Amino acid sequence: RLTQVIRDAADRGENRLLTVRGPRYAGKTRLLKRAIDATQAQGMGYTVLGSSRTSNDVWTSFFAFREIASAALRACDAVTQRSDESLSPTVSENNANLRERQSERGSVDAVGENDESIVRRLVRRKILNKSDQLMLSRILPDVMDTQLLSLLKGWNPTALTKAIMGSLFKIMIPLQPVMLVFEADGDDCGVDSSSWDLMEELLLSAKERCPQMLLVAVSRHSLSSEIPKSIIDRHVDVHIERMDKRDTECYVRALFCDPNCIDRNMIVDSHVVDGVFDRAKGCPLFTERIVLWSQRKEVIELDETRNAVVLNLSIDDGYGDGWNDGDLVSKKEAALLMALPADLNEEILEVINNLPHHLLDALKVAACMGIAFDVKKYVSLRDELGFNDSLQEVTATHGIFIETNGCYRWKHVAVYEAVESIIISNERIEIQGRIADSLKLLPNCHKVNNGQYARHYVMAKQWDDAFDRYMEAGDKAEEKLDFVGAIGMYQQAKICLTKSQKKPSLRRKLSPHAALGLCFREMVRYEEAEMELEFCLKQTMAVPDEQRRNSQNKETELDVVTTLATLKQAQSKYSEAMELYGRALPIARARKDKHSRVWLAHHVASCAEIHRKSGDLEQAKTLHTEALGYRELAVEEKSCTI
């Protein structure tokens, strides 16, 4: 079925969203790769662009498209290259790099040049224009100065998504037929809402603009509840189930044969099939590792005289003791079950647990850092007890990581999850505390890149530090207009606040709610914005009058009231907005000595705009004149800052 859907997208222009789901280690990625290889061998000629994501990436807007867009730039650069330009990687080389990355989880950036220089070259060729560069910067932050992102502030989210779609199509049209593969590394790796919106727009417009395009999402869980309703009719779901006993027999046979020549006459002893199936429960990865383990231990072997895979265990060796002839499971099968690892983690950890202590400790620290991490950012840990040297050693001897310029990624999710499983709770808190302490040595500009750093403080149960980091990460995301990411950060900050042992100030308590209100407003999610801001207002007004006169509390009240007023204005509820600003403006005027004249002018002008939009032009003129007077004074005093 996978092969048919892939073929139809290329031959008939049947754009689809194909979801491939199944339990962990069920062979989803491998099966998809075989289906792609099969169609490529038939001459489909797909340009395959892939991306991977972890649980840390679900809050970053358009993150699922980041690697895909970067790879598409390189492929488009290659196919549109003019004869008078210097050679760049060929499309086939790019695709080879992409397939290698998909199989090894390496970095697309290994191709070489940075994204910005490629975008500039495509602009010179008139494949893209400056507006496209701006739109692509929402997916690839490095293709344009972040200060220029302010040009997108205030855009309607739907209009912005459509504009980004148009820019993406420009670099994907020359690559047709094109396949976008979205993979997940581990559990809780959902697709961010912005990426779903972009997938929706791509599919709805693909028939006219890029007909030979297929989107493939691979996940451990069903994505049906996340898929936009407008593209449900273009959705094809393929559920990969675990192998049954007959599949297990075929797979064991294949593991003992030459991959290019399967001997279908080879016999697999029924005791071997029953034992392997009972232990692996149809999991392809565990089945494969059981067979390899059994070959190393000489528990299962190929009897070439009979051309049969047989059990090489004597039931008199102590295996199978306690089994009677009348038991349902034969003595031979019982002997095999007792010899085999109990589960996949046990099999993997047989090797891991035999590592020297310093290497095992390094793996535990690496597991606490996540499935991918940049060791250069963990300053004190990098040099502590040779941690960096240990990572390089275990990579060289056991191939556990893929390393590029100090950036490490676990090569196999199964190994990462196995190591995670042996870290006890107290040990985890201690390790995460060390990681958090290491992060405190970073310059501030590096601390707030994303919520991954805040997560370390959470795991170390340092709730107040975690709150601060999540708020900083949210602020940084807002600066980049990544409101989806900011919302995730602020929601996590709220959770941290509930777990803190300290009683927060009113401002600290309300700050994540107020920030959420602003982000929801920008996302045109007005009901959610109103709920957060109304909560802030109620909490503020519940404070006794004498406490509300406190300078900090007055500042909080002003922020809450003005933010709620701008929300009411966006909803065209001008009478409510004017009432709120009627309360806010006296507070702002009373606090003019605490702020600059530009700050006061901003509040007065905002109130004037609400009057103008409501039709009260006379009052609007009066307030705008007042605001202009404050700005002129600021110029005279050379204090034009907020």
Buried (B, 14 or more C-beta within 10 A) or exposed (E): EBBEBBBBBBEEBBBBBBBBBBBBBBBBBEBBBEBBEBBBEEEBBBBBBBBBBBBBBBBBBBBBBBBBBBBBBBBBBBBBBEEEEEEBBEBEBBBEBBBEBBEEBBBBBEBEBEBBEBBBBBBEBEBBEEEBBBBBBBBBBEBBEEEEBEEBEEBEBEEBBBBBBBBBBBBBBBBBBBBBBBBBBBEEBBBBBBBBBBBBBBBBBBEEBBBBBBBBBBBBBEBEEBBBEEBEEBBBBBEBEBBEBEBBBBBBBBBBBEEEEEEEEBBBBBBBBBBBBBBBBBBBBBBBBBBEBBBEEEBBBBEEEEEBBBBBBEBEEEBBEEBEEEEEBBBBBBBBBBBBBEBBBBBBBEEBEEBEEBBBBBBBBBBBBBBBBBBEBBBBBBEEEEBBEBBBBBBEEBEBBBBEEBBBBBBBBBBBBBBBEBBEEEEBBBBBBBBBBBBEEBEEEEBBBBBBBBBBBBBBBBBBBBBBBBBBBBBBBBBBBBBBBBBBBBBBBBBBBEEBEEEEEBBBBBBBBBBBBBBBBBBEBBEBBBBBBBBBBEBBEEBEEEEBEBEEBBBBBBBBBBBBBBBBBBBEBBEBBBBBBEBBBEBBEEBEEEBBBBBBBBBBBBBBBBBBBBEBEEBBEBBBEBBBEBBEBBEEEEEEEE
